[in-house]
């Protein structure tokens, strides 16, 4: 049985703490994310492939499918 991929993730801005639920792309990883509250551009933490893996409540679709952290590069 194939694992269901969750596409909704709540991102938390590391600068101001603002949270927003976003739909993750399935065809690419999101390396940059601009917080709509404070305007800062967020990038993944070192070793993570995307902002969802660093600051989201759910890892990105390639990681959910069992990929490694280089899946988006």
C-alpha positions in Angstrom: 0.0 0.0 0.0 1.4 3.4 -1.0 1.8 6.0 1.7 -0.5 9.0 1.4 1.5 12.2 0.7 0.4 15.2 2.8 0.6 18.5 0.9 -0.5 20.9 3.6 2.2 22.2 6.0 2.2 25.1 8.4 5.3 27.2 8.1 6.6 29.1 11.1 8.8 32.1 10.4 12.0 31.8 12.5 12.3 35.6 12.6 8.9 36.7 13.9 7.0 33.4 14.7 4.2 34.1 12.2 2.5 30.9 11.0 0.7 30.2 7.8 -0.6 27.0 6.3 0.8 26.5 2.8 0.4 23.9 0.0 3.7 22.3 -0.8 4.7 21.9 -4.5 5.0 18.3 -5.7 7.3 19.0 -8.6 10.0 21.1 -6.9 11.3 22.0 -3.5 10.9 25.5 -2.1 14.3 26.9 -1.1 13.1 30.4 -0.4 10.0 31.6 1.4 9.1 35.3 2.1 7.2 35.8 5.4 4.1 37.9 4.7 4.2 39.3 8.3 7.8 40.5 8.6 8.9 40.4 4.9 12.1 38.4 5.7 13.2 35.8 3.2 13.6 32.4 4.9 16.0 29.7 3.7 16.4 26.1 4.8 18.6 25.2 7.8 21.9 23.7 6.9 21.4 20.0 6.0 17.7 20.5 5.1 16.5 20.4 1.5 13.8 23.0 1.7 11.9 25.5 4.0 9.2 22.9 4.7 11.7 20.5 6.1 13.2 23.2 8.3 10.2 25.2 9.4 7.1 23.3 8.4 4.9 20.9 10.4 5.2 18.3 7.6 8.3 17.4 5.6 8.3 18.0 1.8 6.7 15.3 -0.5 10.1 13.8 -1.7 11.1 13.3 1.9 7.7 11.8 2.8 8.3 9.4 -0.1 11.5 8.2 1.5 14.0 10.4 -0.4 17.2 11.8 1.1 18.0 15.4 1.9 19.5 15.8 -1.6 16.2 15.1 -3.2 15.5 18.6 -4.2 18.9 19.7 -5.5 
